[in-house]
Amino acid sequence: MSESCNHNCESCGVKECSSRIEKAKLNEESSIKHTIAIVSGKGGVGKSFITSLLATKLNKLGKNVGILDGDITGPSIPQSFNIHAPAYGNGVNLIYPAISHDGIKIISSNMLVNNEDDPIIWRGGLASTLLTQFYKDVLWEDLDFLLIDMPPGTSDINLTTFQSIPLNGIIVISTPQDLVSLIVSKAINMAKMMNIPILGVIENMSYVTCPNCDEKIYLYGESKLEDFAKKQGIDILGRLPLKAGTSVEVDSGKFESINFDEFDEILNKILDKVEGK
């Protein structure tokens, strides 16, 4: 690998580079129109929540949607959709995804272990290989959207995903704290280095709405999202509040019953960017 490597293999003329990774190809029985990765620089900002929310909203619009739980060592997607059965294959080369109550196709490393609380103690290379295998070998069939819930940070698995999976864009998740914005900047800069389109940023846990007077209460102080987005040169997709009772629905596997109207405007912006409406 050259010292000046920017990890963008498509623009590189060094054929024998040790970091060169070919783009993964879907199996012949699957096709995907749009592949979007949801990323953050830090854990605990609601990345998996927003991935699941985007999937359910797209599904309710009649889109065929799949979720690839890319957080191999910290998977959470199956629990949110009440999926507890293990994954299985056709005995040859394809893996069948689980299907949620409303028809969202889901694959996760948690569907490969004997017990859901068993840890996956793998080195980065193995985790990266599994994520790529999920993309290639799962029987996604015909999807309008595949959403990849990425692990936080800029680790080996993120690098491999950006290099090997043909992404139509990423959505960045942040929260109002200055520390989070600083760390999220690293993920944004990584995407820029590799020429991955950035669809925009969503600020999660931005505020709480008082149930009595509808006043917005900013638990982490006034948002600095405009300054952050301007500095990074990216668009703001929107802000989402903390809502009482939401975590109960998530923990009980009833994600598809959540009504989160505040996300609708964000959804329209994403569709405008991806589908060019």
N, C-alpha and C positions, 0 to 999 in steps of 0.2 A: 504494500500500500504506500502510495506517495505521501510525503509529508504535507503536500498541498491539497490532499484529497478533501473534497467537500461532500463525499458520500453520495453524490448524484451520478450513478453509474451510466445513465443515459447520455450524459454530456462528456463522458470521459473516453479518451482514446487509448488508455492503457488496458490492453486485452488480458494480460496475465495478472492483474491486480488481485491480491488475496481477498479483498473485501467485495469483489464483484459478485453480484447475485442476480440471476436471471428472473424476469417477471414470472410469477406463478401463473399457471394456466388452469382454468376450471375444467372439471370433468365434462365429457361430451354430453351428458344428460342435464347439464345446468347452464343457465345464462343469467347474468346480472346486469341490469341497466346502469345502476348507480351504486358505487361503493363509497361509504363515508365513514371515516374514523372519528370517534369522539375522544378528545385528549385533554389532559391537564398536566401541569407540572408537579402537582401535589395531590396526595390522596385526601379523601374526606371532603371534597368539594361538591359531591353529588353527580359525578360523571356517569355512574351506572344508572342513577335515577333519571337523568336527562336522556340517556340512550333509550331506556325503557319507555319514557314518556313520548319521545319522538316516534318510536316504533308503534306504540298503540295509537297515536294520533294519525300516522300514515295509514295504518291498518283500517281505521274507521273511515278513511277516505276511499277505501277500496283498493289500496295499493297492496301488492304482494311483498311482504317484508320478512327479512331474516335478521337475527342478531347473532353475531359471533362474539362470544365472551372472551376477549383477548387477555383478560387479567388471569393468566394461567395459575398463578399461585394464590390469588385472592379472589376467586370467582364469587359473584353474588347474583347474577341474572336468574338462574333457575329458581332460587328461593322466591324471588319477586313474582314469578309466574306460576308458583305452585307445581314446579316440575321436580320430581324426586326419583323418577325411574332412570336407570342407566341407559346410555346410548348403545346402539348395536349396529351391526353392518350386514351387508349382503353376503359375507363370507369370501368376497373376492377383493374389491378395491373401493367400495363406497360405504360411507357412514350415513346412517339415517338421523336427521335432526329430530329433536322433540318438537311437538306442535302444541302451542298454548291453546287455551279454551277458545280464543277468538281467531286462531289460525296463524299466529306468528311462529316462524320456524326458528329454533334456538339450538345452539350447540355450545357446550362449555366443558372445561376440564373436570368440573365437579360431577359430570355424568360418566366419568371414566373410573372413579374410585369405588371401592367396595362400600365404604361408609362416607356419608356426606361431610363428616368432620375430620376425615383423614387428610393430613397435610400432603401437598405435592412439593417434595423437596428436590428440586431439579436445578441444575446449572442453566445459565441463560441460553446456551445454544440449544438445549433440549426443548425449553419452553418456546423459543422462536420457531423451531421446527414444527412443534405441535400446532402453533397458530397458523402457520402456512399450510399445514396438512388439513386443518379445518376448512380453510378457504378452498383448497383444491379438491378434497375428497369427500366433502359432505354433499349429499344429494339435495342441493338447494332448489333444483328444477328452475322454474322461471320466476325470478325476483325482479321487482321494480327497484327495491332498495335493500342493500345489505349494510347493516350498521355494525361497526366493530368497536366494542367497548375496550379501549386500550388501557393498559396499566399506567399508573402515573409515572412521570419522570421522562428521562431520555436514555433509557437503558438499551441493552442489546436487542431486546425483543421489539422495542419501538423502532430502532434503526432497521432491523430486518424487515419489519412490516412496511415501513416507508419505501424500502428498496425493492421488495419482492412482490407486493400486492398493488395492482393498478388502482390507485385511489382517485376518485373524482374530487375529493376535497376533505378537509378536516374541520371539525367544529371544536373550538377551544372553550373550556369551562373554567371559570374563575369565581372568586368570591371577593367581597369588598376589602379585605385586609391587605395592607401594603405588602406584607411578607408573601402572601399567596401570589399577588401580581408579579412580584420579583421572580418567583420560582416558575410561574406560568410562562414568563417571558422566555425562559430557556427552551421550553417546548415549541414556542412560536418560532424562535430563531432556528431551531433544528429543522422545522418544516420549511422555512425560507431557504436554508442552505441546500435542501434537497429538492427545491422547486415543487413542493406539494402545495396545491391551491388551499388557501385558508378562507373558508366561507364566512367566518366571523366568530365573535366571542359572545358567550352567554354568561351573564353574571348571576350566579345562583345564590340563594340565601341573602338576597339584596336588602330585604326589609320584612317586617311583619305588619299586617294590617289589623288595627284595633277592631275587635268585633262589635264594639258599641258605637264608635264614631267614625270608623273607616279611615282614621288617620294612619299614615304610614310611619312606622317606627324603625329607625335605622340602627339596628343592634350593634353594628360594627362601625358606626359613624357614617357620615355622608359619603356616598360613592364617588370614586375618582375614575369611573369607567371611561368617561369621555377623554380624559387626559391619557389614560393608559392606551386606549384604542388609537388615538391620534399619534402617540409616540411610536406605536408598533405598525401603524399604517394599515390597520384592519378595520372591518366594519363591526358595528354593534348590532347583534341580532336581537337583544332584549335583556330584560331583567326578570328574575323570578323570585317570588317571596317564599319565606318559610310558612307553611300552613299546618295548623294543628290537625292531628289525626292522620296525616299522610303516611307517616312512618308505620302506623298500625296496619294500614292496608298493605303496605309493602311487605312488612314482616310476616303477614298472614297469607301471602301469596295471591293477593287480590288486586294486583296492579292494574289490570284491565278495567276495573271498576272505578278507578280514580278519575274524578272530573277536575281538570286543571285548565280552566278557560284562559288563564293568563298566558298559556303557551301558544294559543292559536295564532296570534300575530307573528310570533317567532317562526312557527311552522310555515306560514305564508311566505316569509322572507327566505327561508331555506328552499322552498319549492321554486321561488322565483329565480334563485341563483342556480339551482341544479337543473331545473327543467327549462329555464329560459323563458318563463311566462312573463 
